[in-house]
Amino acid sequence: MSEPSLGRESAAKLRELFRNVDGEVFEDGMTSNFSTALHGIISEYGTTAVEQLGKMTLARDAPVDVAEEALRQTGHIKDAATHDARLSLLERALESPELRIRDGGAIGIDYMEDPRAVPSLERALERETYGWLGQYIRDVIARLRMSNEVSKDH
């Protein structure tokens, strides 16, 4: 299948997923039908699905609570083939004017545990106006730096 048709197909599946989320309660640390389906779409379509997800979440084409959950879940996915694309999406989310999108990006990055995100987090921290999110970003930076130091030692 060609790249444009993969993009259209993954975008259609993501739109359908986002439309059918009514009534689902998102709780941190809990698996949901939404998170299972999102993982499946990204597993099936790879970076093409991540790109389409970025278009939907960052362009505000989705309800903010669903976009925030999608970003959080993007960080939970364990898939080496899409790791860099997912990290890039979450770093871009930190630049959103929407608080909940920035929060979802920060949480997703925290789940990914990738120290390469520290510079993006530091830039986000400089701009962040909400104290609680700024503190969370500081905590993520500290954890990532600590894990990076530990991995250098071993």
C-alpha positions, 0 to 999 in steps of 0.5 A: 500500500502506498504512503498516501493511502496508508495515511488516509487509512490510518487517519480514518481509523483514528477519526473513528476511534476519537468519535467512538470514545463517548462515555469512556472514562480515562484514568491514569494507569488504567487500560481502556478500550481507547488505549488498546485501539490506539496502540493497535492503530500505531502498531499497524500503521507505524510512523504514518499513524503517529503523524496523523495522530499529531495532526489531529491532536496538535491542530485541535481536531479532537476534543481536548480530553481525548487528545490529552489521553492519546498523547499520554498513551503514545508515551506508553507504547513500547515500539522501537520502530515508532519511538522517535516519531512518538517522542517528536510528537510529544515534544511538539505537544509541549509547545501547544497553547492548550494546557491539557495538550502540554500536560499530555505531552509531558506525561507521555515523555515521562512514560517514554523515559528518554533522556533526549527529551530534556532540552525540549522539556527545559524549553517548555519549562521556561515558557510554562505559566501553570505552576503545577505543570512547571513542577511536573516538568521539573520532576520529569527532567530530574528523573530523566537526568538521573536515569541517564546518569545511572545508564552511563554508569553501567 
